Each structure stands twice: as structure tokens, then as C-alpha cells.
Amino acid sequence: MADDFTDIQKMRISHVIGTANLIRALKEKFGEEVYEIVVKQTGEKAFNEWKTISEKVRENSIEDLIKYLWEPMKSEGSEYEIQETEEGFQLKCTRCCFHDLAKHFGITEEAFYMFCESDPYIAEGFNPKIGLKRTKTLMQGHDCCDHFYYMKKEAGITPIYTSPYPENH
């Protein structure tokens, strides 16, 4: 797998693995609270990045979020289906480029907190009225990620913190 990457991709992967190893070591020393810190830090970073993106592109609907967040992931190997409902957009991701890498390198638990738990912050940063509900992730060992994007009545982040393990783990 590693031979398929450019030098820049290899450098990014090395950084992610190093960060995951640091998180793992800190968790072993200080416990589960480390995950809360990781979520807070990565969430704030994601919020600010996606707020900047929204301001730059001057588009911030749910369709725009999907266009800028999810469509580029297809070229990285992600596979998903989208269904529009009266309440919002149901996205079922059955293959995720982040999960593929995390699984390959044995860092899915840490990657869950580094990537997946930033999802509501991405939505909030892009548009304070976009909400996200999710009950499953590939990182947690489920068969898919089930993102549901909807328009909230009021702005604000709705945390979706979940256990990193499926119920039958």
C-alpha cells in the first residue's frame, strides 16, 4: 500500500501515524480524558478551517458542504450514497479513505477521535445552522458511516460523541 503514495502523501501519513502514536501514549499514561482533549482541539481546528472555506466559496448549504467535503474524497477511494429526504440528506459511506489508512496502520481508535469526531464541527463551521446526526462509523467497526445532515432551528454545535466501540465489540 505505501508504494502507491507520493512523497507528500507519505509525509502526511507519517504525520498522522505519529500523532496517533502520541495520542495512544498519552491515553495509556493519563486515561480516556485524552480523547476529550483531542476532540476539542481537532474540533476547533476543523471548525475554523471550514468556516474559512465557507467564507471563501460563499456557498454554505448542505449540498455545498457535501460538494466540498465529500466529493473530493471519492478520488481518494471513498464510496458513499446520498439520499435527500424532507428533513435533510442521508449519506451512507461504505468505504472511507481515512478508515482505509487507519485500518492499514492499526490506528482506527485514535483516528476516530482525530477525524470522525470533528464531523459536527465541520458542519457547524461551514454553516452554523447545519446539524449532523450519526450513529455508526467505519472507524468503530460498523458496516458504514451514517451521516445525516439537516438544517437546525438555531445555530450551535450538537455534540455526537459516541463510544469508539460497536455494541458487540
C-alpha positions in Angstrom: 0.0 0.0 0.0 2.8 2.5 0.9 4.4 2.2 -2.5 1.2 3.7 -4.1 1.7 7.1 -2.4 3.6 10.3 -3.5 6.3 11.6 -1.2 3.9 14.3 0.1 1.3 11.7 0.8 3.9 9.6 2.6 4.9 12.6 4.7 1.2 13.3 5.7 0.6 9.6 6.5 3.8 9.6 8.7 2.4 12.7 10.5 -0.9 11.1 11.1 0.7 7.9 12.4 3.0 9.9 14.7 0.0 11.9 16.0 -1.9 8.7 16.6 1.0 7.1 18.4 1.3 10.2 20.6 -2.4 10.1 21.4 -2.1 6.4 22.3 0.8 7.0 24.6 -0.9 9.9 26.3 -4.1 7.8 26.8 -2.1 5.0 28.4 -0.5 7.5 30.8 -3.5 9.8 31.5 -6.6 7.8 30.6 -9.7 8.4 28.5 -9.7 12.2 29.2 -7.0 12.5 26.5 -9.7 11.7 23.9 -11.8 14.6 25.1 -8.8 16.9 24.6 -8.1 15.6 21.1 -11.8 16.1 20.1 -11.8 19.6 21.5 -8.5 20.5 19.7 -9.3 18.8 16.4 -12.9 20.1 16.5 -11.8 23.7 17.0 -9.3 23.4 14.1 -11.9 21.8 11.8 -14.5 24.5 12.7 -12.1 27.3 11.8 -10.9 25.6 8.6 -14.5 25.0 7.4 -15.6 28.5 8.4 -12.8 29.9 6.2 -13.8 27.6 3.3 -17.4 28.7 3.6 -16.4 32.4 3.6 -14.1 31.9 0.6 -16.5 30.0 -1.6 -19.6 32.0 -0.4 -21.7 28.9 -0.5 -22.9 27.2 2.6 -25.9 24.9 2.0 -25.9 21.2 2.9 -25.5 20.5 -0.8 -22.4 22.8 -0.8 -20.9 21.0 2.2 -21.3 17.7 0.5 -19.7 19.1 -2.6 -16.7 20.5 -0.8 -16.3 17.8 1.9 -17.4 14.5 0.4 -16.9 14.8 -3.4 -13.1 15.2 -3.2 -13.0 12.1 -1.0 -14.2 10.0 -3.9 -10.9 10.5 -5.7 -9.2 9.1 -2.6 -11.2 5.9 -2.7 -14.3 6.8 -0.5 -17.6 5.3 -1.6 -21.0 6.7 -0.5 -24.6 7.1 -1.4 -26.7 10.2 -0.7 -30.5 10.2 -0.3 -32.4 13.5 0.0 -35.4 13.4 2.4 -37.8 16.1 3.6 -35.7 16.5 6.7 -32.2 16.6 5.2 -29.6 14.5 3.5 -28.8 10.9 4.5 -25.2 9.9 3.5 -24.2 6.3 3.8 -20.4 5.9 3.4 -19.4 2.3 2.9 -15.7 3.0 2.2 -13.7 5.9 3.6 -10.2 6.8 2.6 -9.4 7.8 6.2 -10.7 4.5 7.5 -8.7 2.5 4.9 -5.4 4.2 6.0 -6.2 4.0 9.7 -7.1 0.3 9.4 -4.0 -0.5 7.4 -1.8 1.1 10.0 -3.7 -0.1 13.1 -4.8 3.3 14.4 -8.6 3.2 14.0 -9.3 4.0 17.6 -7.1 7.1 17.6 -8.2 8.1 14.1 -11.9 8.0 15.3 -11.1 10.9 17.6 -8.7 12.7 15.2 -11.1 12.6 12.2 -14.7 11.3 12.9 -15.4 13.3 16.0 -14.6 16.5 14.1 -17.6 16.0 11.8 -20.1 18.2 13.8 -17.5 21.0 14.0 -17.0 20.8 10.2 -20.8 21.2 9.7 -21.1 24.0 12.2 -18.1 25.9 10.8 -19.4 25.6 7.3 -22.9 26.8 8.3 -24.0 27.3 12.0 -27.4 26.0 11.1 -26.3 22.7 9.6 -26.7 19.8 12.1 -25.3 16.3 11.9 -26.6 13.1 13.4 -24.6 9.9 13.2 -25.0 6.6 14.9 -22.3 4.5 13.1 -18.8 4.8 11.8 -16.5 2.6 9.9 -13.7 3.5 12.4 -15.8 2.0 15.1 -16.2 -1.3 13.2 -19.6 -0.7 11.8 -20.6 -1.5 8.2 -20.9 2.2 7.3 -20.9 5.8 8.4 -24.4 7.1 8.5 -24.2 10.9 8.4 -27.5 12.7 8.4 -27.2 16.4 7.6 -30.2 18.7 8.4 -31.0 22.3 9.0 -31.3 23.3 12.7 -33.7 25.8 14.0 -30.9 27.5 16.0 -27.2 27.7 15.4 -24.8 25.7 17.6 -22.8 22.6 17.7 -24.7 19.4 18.6 -22.1 17.0 20.0 -22.4 13.5 18.7 -19.7 11.9 20.9 -20.1 8.1 20.8 -18.2 5.2 22.3 -15.3 4.2 20.0 -16.5 0.6 20.0 -19.6 -1.0 18.5 -22.1 -2.5 20.9 -21.0 -6.1 20.1 -17.2 -5.4 20.4 
